[in-house]
Amino acid sequence: MINFIAETSQFIPIEKLGLPLKQTRQFRRVNDAFVESLTEELLKEPCGSYGCLFVVAKDIEKKETFNLAKKDAYEYEVLGGTHLMLATK
């Protein structure tokens, strides 16, 4: 079961996002050619419609200890949307 911390999407600073240390936590492996094509697309159409990222906050063991007001202070692992995250960096 997925536990969401907010009912709406949240914007997280790109520098706070990274790949999981364990590849098994990613939804799929990184395809470098796909990252390159996404990077080109982002440069051509920066205001385009892109999918959201699915992340987990590092060092947070329980949902109740996450403080949404301090979301920009946490570091995150990107589980889904890794290609888009890498293309934006």
Secondary structure, 3 states (H helix, E strand, C coil): CCCCCCCCCCCCCHHHEECCCCHHHCCCCCCHHHHHHHHHHHHHCCCCCCCCCEEEECCCCCHHHCCHHHHHHCCEEEEECHHHHHHHC
